[in-house]
């Protein structure tokens, strides 16, 4: 006789809750990163004293739009997610949530977030948020199955959130905002190259076009990671040159960037799963530390 989850209290208790399914649908960890870069963009763009009420409104509106975009992405990719081990347990491919429910949640939250920012913050922050959602859903998502350029295209909406924060604080997107965009854009490249190489078989199974798809030896993924880490090392100093932070920031970012480059070069030398994982972990550590340095050295 077959035993079901309902018959097994231990298995039933391990079943994801509705709250955890929502967190998965909204890509909670990715959304938190978006909110962190948005908040830093607001802080760096704001004139003292910081209006923390406006900061809350900016983060709240961006959170709604980011969660909505994540839900729409998973609604669109629900069938291919079922083909990959790393995503097959998500609520849509696992059948714990109806596609229509995800579609309505995603659409509603995206529209609410953009509208909220337009009413409570300003039109520019709302427009940037709308652009982010549109590129993420209608450019990046379909490109994943047609072109390896999807990583670069996907890095654009990933790099706009600090500009949203800056625009909400100042009402413009000057050189300071663009310097933050450059940093977050370049950071995403080695971060995602490491992920794509670690899960290259999964991505190939789903039909995603990644540079890692026919790169079993890892040379292309690793060399591209080194290139973008070096480019990041050079250009991460832009906020100091455009007068956003003091030059105390420069040695900090050079040390962080140098370590990031060293880890990428280790990946190029070894081209092993553990080396790729270390690059991925290094990328996770690098960005919050760099953002902290930016906040602490703000002029």
C-alpha positions in Angstrom: 0.0 0.0 0.0 1.3 3.4 -1.0 2.0 5.9 1.9 1.0 9.5 1.1 2.2 12.7 2.8 -1.1 12.9 4.6 -0.6 9.5 6.1 2.9 10.4 7.3 2.9 13.0 10.1 6.7 13.5 9.8 6.5 14.1 6.1 3.5 16.3 6.4 5.2 18.5 9.0 8.1 19.0 6.6 5.8 20.2 3.8 6.5 23.9 3.1 4.0 26.2 4.6 2.0 28.8 2.6 4.3 31.5 4.1 7.4 29.7 3.0 5.9 29.2 -0.5 5.3 32.9 -0.7 8.8 33.6 0.3 10.0 31.3 -2.4 7.6 32.8 -5.0 8.8 36.3 -4.2 12.5 35.1 -4.2 12.9 36.6 -0.7 16.7 36.5 -0.6 17.1 38.2 -4.0 14.4 40.7 -3.1 16.3 41.5 0.2 19.4 42.2 -1.9 17.4 44.5 -4.1 16.1 46.4 -1.1 19.6 46.7 0.3 21.0 48.3 -2.8 17.9 50.5 -3.1 18.4 51.7 0.5 22.1 52.4 -0.1 21.2 54.3 -3.2 18.8 56.5 -1.3 21.2 57.1 1.5 24.0 58.1 -0.8 21.8 60.3 -2.8 20.0 62.0 0.1 21.1 65.4 1.5 21.4 65.5 5.3 19.5 65.0 7.4 18.3 61.7 6.1 14.5 61.5 5.7 14.0 58.0 7.1 10.2 58.1 6.4 10.9 58.7 2.7 13.5 55.9 2.8 10.8 53.5 4.2 8.4 54.5 1.5 11.0 53.9 -1.2 12.0 50.5 0.1 8.4 49.5 0.6 7.3 50.4 -2.9 10.4 48.8 -4.4 9.8 45.6 -2.3 6.3 45.2 -3.7 7.5 45.6 -7.3 10.5 43.3 -6.8 8.3 40.6 -5.3 5.8 41.0 -8.1 8.5 40.7 -10.7 9.8 37.5 -9.1 6.4 36.0 -9.0 5.8 36.8 -12.7 9.2 35.3 -13.6 8.3 32.1 -11.8 4.9 32.0 -13.4 6.5 32.4 -16.9 9.1 29.7 -16.1 7.0 27.2 -14.2 7.3 24.5 -16.8 11.1 24.8 -17.2 11.6 25.1 -13.5 10.1 21.6 -13.2 13.0 20.3 -15.3 15.7 21.5 -13.0 16.7 19.9 -9.7 17.4 23.3 -8.1 13.9 24.7 -8.9 11.6 21.7 -9.1 10.5 22.1 -5.5 9.3 25.7 -6.1 5.6 26.1 -5.3 4.5 26.3 -9.0 6.3 23.4 -10.5 5.6 21.3 -7.4 1.9 22.0 -7.7 1.5 23.7 -4.3 0.3 26.9 -5.9 -2.0 27.6 -8.9 -0.4 29.4 -11.8 -3.3 31.9 -11.9 -2.7 32.8 -8.3 1.0 33.5 -9.0 0.0 35.6 -12.1 -2.5 37.7 -10.1 -0.1 38.2 -7.2 2.8 39.1 -9.5 0.8 41.5 -11.6 -0.9 43.1 -8.6 2.2 43.6 -6.6 4.2 45.0 -9.6 1.5 47.5 -10.4 1.0 48.4 -6.8 4.7 49.0 -6.2 5.1 51.3 -9.3 1.9 53.2 -8.4 3.0 53.6 -4.8 6.3 55.1 -5.7 4.7 57.5 -8.2 2.3 58.8 -5.6 4.4 58.7 -2.4 7.9 59.3 -3.8 8.3 60.7 -7.3 7.6 59.9 -10.9 11.3 59.2 -11.7 11.6 56.4 -9.1 8.4 54.9 -10.4 9.5 55.0 -14.0 12.8 53.3 -13.2 10.9 50.6 -11.2 8.6 50.0 -14.2 11.6 49.8 -16.5 13.2 47.3 -14.1 10.1 45.0 -14.1 9.6 45.2 -17.9 13.2 44.3 -18.7 13.2 41.5 -16.2 10.0 39.9 -17.4 9.9 40.7 -21.1 13.6 40.8 -22.0 15.7 38.7 -19.6 13.2 35.9 -18.9 12.5 34.9 -22.6 16.2 35.5 -23.5 17.3 32.8 -21.1 16.2 30.2 -23.7 17.4 32.0 -26.8 20.6 33.8 -26.2 23.7 33.7 -23.9 23.3 37.5 -23.8 20.6 36.9 -21.1 23.2 37.3 -18.3 24.2 40.8 -19.4 20.6 41.8 -20.1 19.5 40.4 -16.7 22.2 42.4 -15.0 20.5 45.6 -16.1 17.3 45.3 -14.0 19.5 44.0 -11.2 21.6 47.2 -11.3 18.8 49.7 -11.4 17.5 49.5 -7.8 20.3 51.8 -6.3 19.3 54.3 -9.0 15.7 54.0 -7.8 16.8 54.9 -4.3 18.9 57.7 -5.6 16.1 59.1 -7.7 13.6 58.9 -4.8 16.0 60.9 -2.6 17.1 63.5 -5.1 14.7 63.5 -8.1 17.5 62.9 -10.6 20.0 60.2 -11.8 23.3 62.0 -12.0 26.8 60.6 -12.1 26.6 59.2 -8.6 23.6 57.1 -9.4 25.3 55.8 -12.6 28.4 54.9 -10.6 26.3 52.7 -8.4 24.7 51.1 -11.5 28.1 50.3 -12.9 29.2 48.6 -9.7 26.2 46.4 -9.2 26.0 45.6 -12.9 29.6 44.4 -13.1 29.3 42.5 -9.7 26.5 40.4 -11.1 28.6 38.9 -14.0 31.1 36.8 -12.0 28.3 36.0 -9.5 26.1 34.5 -12.1 28.9 32.9 -14.1 29.8 30.9 -11.0 26.2 29.9 -10.5 25.7 29.0 -14.1 28.8 26.8 -14.2 27.9 25.0 -11.0 24.4 24.2 -12.3 25.3 23.9 -16.0 23.7 20.5 -16.3 20.4 21.8 -14.8 20.4 24.8 -17.1 21.0 22.7 -20.1 18.2 20.3 -19.1 15.8 23.3 -19.1 17.1 24.6 -22.4 18.6 27.7 -21.0 21.4 29.3 -23.1 24.3 30.1 -20.8 28.0 30.5 -21.6 28.5 27.5 -19.3 26.3 25.2 -21.4 29.1 23.9 -23.6 31.9 24.8 -21.2 32.4 21.6 -19.2 36.0 22.5 -18.6 35.1 25.9 -17.2 37.7 27.9 -19.1 35.2 30.3 -20.7 33.2 30.9 -17.5 36.3 31.4 -15.4 38.1 33.7 -17.8 34.9 35.8 -18.1 34.7 35.9 -14.4 38.3 37.2 -14.1 37.7 39.8 -16.8 34.6 41.3 -15.0 36.3 41.1 -11.6 39.2 43.1 -12.9 36.8 45.6 -14.6 35.0 45.9 -11.3 38.2 46.5 -9.4 38.9 49.5 -11.8 35.5 51.0 -11.9 34.3 50.4 -8.3 36.3 53.6 -7.5 33.9 55.8 -9.5 31.8 57.0 -6.5 34.9 58.7 -5.0 35.8 60.4 -8.3 32.3 61.8 -8.7 32.2 63.1 -5.2 29.7 60.7 -3.5 32.2 59.3 -1.0 35.6 60.4 0.4 38.9 58.9 -0.9 39.1 56.8 2.3 36.8 54.5 0.3 39.4 53.8 -2.3 41.8 51.6 -0.4 38.9 49.7 1.0 37.4 48.9 -2.4 40.9 48.1 -3.8 41.4 45.5 -1.1 38.0 44.0 -1.6 38.3 44.0 -5.3 41.8 42.5 -5.2 40.5 39.6 -3.1 37.6 39.1 -5.5 40.0 39.0 -8.5 42.2 36.5 -6.6 39.3 34.2 -6.0 38.2 34.5 -9.7 41.8 33.7 -10.8 41.8 30.6 -8.6 38.6 29.5 -10.4 40.4 30.0 -13.7 43.4 28.0 -12.5 41.6 25.1 -10.9 38.2 25.1 -12.7 36.6 22.8 -10.1 33.2 22.9 -8.5 34.7 24.0 -5.2 36.6 26.8 -6.9 33.3 28.0 -8.5 31.5 27.7 -5.2 34.2 29.8 -3.5 33.8 32.5 -6.2 30.0 32.5 -5.6 30.5 32.8 -1.8 33.1 35.6 -2.3 30.6 37.5 -4.5 28.0 37.3 -1.7 30.5 38.7 0.8 32.0 41.3 -1.5 28.8 43.4 -2.3 27.6 44.0 1.3 31.1 44.9 2.4 31.5 47.3 -0.5 28.1 48.8 0.2 29.0 49.2 3.8 32.2 51.0 2.8 30.2 53.4 0.6 27.8 54.2 3.4 30.6 54.7 6.0 32.6 57.0 3.7 29.7 59.1 2.4 30.6 62.8 2.0 
